[in-house]
Amino acid sequence: PQFIMNFETNESFVAYFEGEAIDTALVVSEIMYADDAATDAGDWFEIHNRLSVPLDLTGFNVKDADLPQGYDLPLHTIIPAYGYMVFAEDPQAFQQQYPALPVPQTIPFGLSSGGEPIIVSDYDGQVIFQTTYTSTAPWPEQSNGTGRTLELTDFDNPIQPWAWVSGCVDGSPDAPFDPNCGLVHVPTYEAPTSTLMYPNPTSRCIAFQFETGEPHVEIGRAHV
């Protein structure tokens, strides 16, 4: 809803908003801290906007343990509604591995292969996201040097190891996590043990009956 007011004198008004704030409206949804050496795209992480409106991240700050002052995002850094944005230590290496994806944001720090905190703060310095990953249990260990990312599957509990899984090879940057890793499931069916066609001979229509050990069923007729 919207309204227009023309102020000719000093006026005051109070706005009331309905609904509840989302504590994890902006999350780090994927982390690549130790890529496969054969296809190394460098260290990168992805953030996800869970809101139905774009977010202006101008002045937001991202940091890890090696850069305690963090890095302020530049002017007009906009993440779309329900969108994703990648932050990469080596954008050139990232683009060589993912040429079809948008150019990532550049960050002046890498990610430790042993684990460390990742913190995102807004322009007022308020922490809006943080987690501390590790490469050992209870965190998923399969993401260390295998080309698999850490994928956040429970957006409301990002500090918990069980909220993360070892994702697909090469990850899913700038896109939602696909648990099937791009594979298409093709259902299989048991071949019939026998096929009956009747009446035989026929002049008008013929019925097909398949038997697989279960009570047989007539599944169709064809006119001839």
RAVENHU-V210721 format. One record per residue. N is the residue number from 1. D_CENTER is the distance of its C-alpha to the mean C-alpha in Angstrom with 1 decimal. Layout:
N_D_CENTER / N_D_CENTER
This chain:
1_30.9 / 2_32.9 / 3_36.5 / 4_38.8 / 5_41.5 / 6_44.4 / 7_45.7 / 8_49.4 / 9_50.0 / 10_48.1 / 11_45.9 / 12_43.4 / 13_40.9 / 14_38.3 / 15_34.9 / 16_33.4 / 17_29.8 / 18_28.6 / 19_25.5 / 20_23.7 / 21_21.7 / 22_18.1 / 23_18.3 / 24_14.6 / 25_14.1 / 26_12.5 / 27_10.4 / 28_9.6 / 29_6.1 / 30_6.9 / 31_10.5 / 32_12.8 / 33_16.2 / 34_18.3 / 35_17.6 / 36_19.9 / 37_23.2 / 38_23.6 / 39_20.5 / 40_20.1 / 41_17.9 / 42_18.7 / 43_16.9 / 44_13.8 / 45_11.1 / 46_8.4 / 47_8.9 / 48_7.5 / 49_10.5 / 50_10.8 / 51_14.3 / 52_15.9 / 53_17.6 / 54_17.0 / 55_17.5 / 56_20.0 / 57_19.1 / 58_22.6 / 59_24.1 / 60_21.1 / 61_21.3 / 62_19.1 / 63_20.9 / 64_21.1 / 65_24.3 / 66_25.9 / 67_25.8 / 68_26.9 / 69_27.7 / 70_24.2 / 71_23.4 / 72_23.7 / 73_21.5 / 74_23.8 / 75_25.1 / 76_23.2 / 77_19.7 / 78_17.9 / 79_14.3 / 80_14.2 / 81_13.8 / 82_10.4 / 83_9.5 / 84_7.9 / 85_10.4 / 86_11.1 / 87_14.2 / 88_16.2 / 89_19.5 / 90_20.8 / 91_19.5 / 92_22.0 / 93_20.9 / 94_17.2 / 95_18.5 / 96_20.7 / 97_17.9 / 98_15.6 / 99_18.4 / 100_16.8 / 101_14.2 / 102_15.5 / 103_17.5 / 104_15.6 / 105_17.2 / 106_19.7 / 107_20.1 / 108_23.4 / 109_22.4 / 110_20.8 / 111_19.2 / 112_21.5 / 113_21.2 / 114_22.9 / 115_20.5 / 116_20.9 / 117_19.7 / 118_17.2 / 119_18.4 / 120_17.7 / 121_20.7 / 122_21.7 / 123_24.8 / 124_27.1 / 125_25.9 / 126_24.4 / 127_21.6 / 128_18.6 / 129_16.2 / 130_17.2 / 131_16.5 / 132_18.6 / 133_17.2 / 134_19.7 / 135_20.1 / 136_22.3 / 137_22.2 / 138_21.2 / 139_18.0 / 140_16.7 / 141_19.2 / 142_17.8 / 143_15.6 / 144_18.9 / 145_20.1 / 146_18.7 / 147_16.1 / 148_13.3 / 149_10.8 / 150_10.3 / 151_7.1 / 152_7.5 / 153_8.2 / 154_10.9 / 155_10.4 / 156_14.2 / 157_15.2 / 158_13.5 / 159_16.9 / 160_17.2 / 161_16.8 / 162_16.2 / 163_13.0 / 164_11.4 / 165_11.5 / 166_12.3 / 167_9.8 / 168_11.0 / 169_13.7 / 170_12.7 / 171_9.0 / 172_6.4 / 173_7.3 / 174_7.3 / 175_5.0 / 176_2.7 / 177_3.7 / 178_7.3 / 179_9.8 / 180_12.5 / 181_11.4 / 182_13.0 / 183_16.1 / 184_18.1 / 185_20.1 / 186_23.7 / 187_25.9 / 188_29.3 / 189_32.6 / 190_35.8 / 191_38.5 / 192_41.6 / 193_44.6 / 194_47.0 / 195_47.2 / 196_50.1 / 197_51.2 / 198_54.0 / 199_56.6 / 200_57.8 / 201_59.5 / 202_58.2 / 203_59.0 / 204_56.5 / 205_53.3 / 206_51.9 / 207_49.6 / 208_47.1 / 209_46.8 / 210_44.4 / 211_45.0 / 212_42.7 / 213_44.8 / 214_43.9 / 215_46.2 / 216_46.3 / 217_45.0 / 218_45.9 / 219_42.8 / 220_44.2 / 221_47.3 / 222_47.9 / 223_50.9 / 224_53.0
